[in-house]
Structures are given as C-alpha cells and as structure tokens.
Amino acid sequence: MITTPRKSCATALHASDADNPVERLLRVGAPVLVALAIGFGLLASVGFAGGVHDAAHDTRHSFAFPCH
C-alpha cells in the first residue's frame, strides 16, 4: 500500500501565508521595526545619559544635598 505524506498544520499555515503578501510583510517587517525602535531608543538614551546625569547632579546641588 502506497501512502502520501500528510501535511502538518505548520506547513499548511505557511503555505496559505505565502500567497498573501500583506501577511508576509507583517511577519517579516514587524520584528524589523521593533528592533529598529529598540535600537534607536537605546542610542537616544545613551546619547542623552550625560545630560540627564548633569541635570540630576545640578538638582542635588541646588537642594544642598551632597552627592560626592
């Protein structure tokens, strides 16, 4: 008796998504956009870290709070 291989659920889902370019774009593009947003957020926070530290440092001195 010859049997044909059965498709798994994952194969069936990927086959239906391959026909829809919007689904494919969202599946590939969403992680890229999230990674870019996290990267730019980290870059901005590190870039302004000195300014944030200086502002907090000046605030502590204005309240006569020793910080060193």
MOKA-V152821 format. One record per residue. N is the residue number from 1. RES is the residue in three letters. PHI is phi as a letter, one per 30 degrees, with the letter a starting at -180 (NA if undefined). D_CENTER is the distance of its C-alpha to the mean C-alpha in Angstrom with 2 decimals. Layout:
# MOKA-V152821
{{N;RES;PHI;D_CENTER} {N;RES;PHI;D_CENTER}}
This chain:
# MOKA-V152821
{{1;MET;NA;51.01} {2;ILE;c;48.07} {3;THR;c;44.75} {4;THR;c;41.69} {5;PRO;d;38.30} {6;ARG;d;36.32} {7;LYS;d;32.81} {8;SER;d;30.28} {9;CYS;d;28.06} {10;ALA;d;24.98} {11;THR;d;26.99} {12;ALA;d;28.17} {13;LEU;d;24.74} {14;HIS;d;23.47} {15;ALA;d;26.73} {16;SER;d;26.40} {17;ASP;d;22.85} {18;ALA;d;24.06} {19;ASP;d;26.48} {20;ASN;c;24.05} {21;PRO;d;22.11} {22;VAL;d;20.04} {23;GLU;d;18.80} {24;ARG;d;18.14} {25;LEU;d;16.22} {26;LEU;d;13.98} {27;ARG;d;13.58} {28;VAL;c;12.70} {29;GLY;d;11.18} {30;ALA;d;8.66} {31;PRO;d;6.44} {32;VAL;d;7.33} {33;LEU;d;6.66} {34;VAL;d;3.06} {35;ALA;d;3.54} {36;LEU;d;6.33} {37;ALA;d;5.72} {38;ILE;d;4.69} {39;GLY;d;7.49} {40;PHE;d;9.71} {41;GLY;d;9.55} {42;LEU;d;10.63} {43;LEU;d;13.09} {44;ALA;d;14.53} {45;SER;d;15.01} {46;VAL;d;16.68} {47;GLY;d;18.63} {48;PHE;c;20.04} {49;ALA;d;20.62} {50;GLY;d;24.21} {51;GLY;d;24.94} {52;VAL;d;23.67} {53;HIS;d;25.79} {54;ASP;d;28.76} {55;ALA;d;28.62} {56;ALA;d;28.62} {57;HIS;d;31.33} {58;ASP;d;33.47} {59;THR;d;33.14} {60;ARG;d;34.39} {61;HIS;d;37.28} {62;SER;d;38.17} {63;PHE;c;38.67} {64;ALA;h;40.71} {65;PHE;c;38.33} {66;PRO;d;38.66} {67;CYS;b;35.49} {68;HIS;c;36.95}}
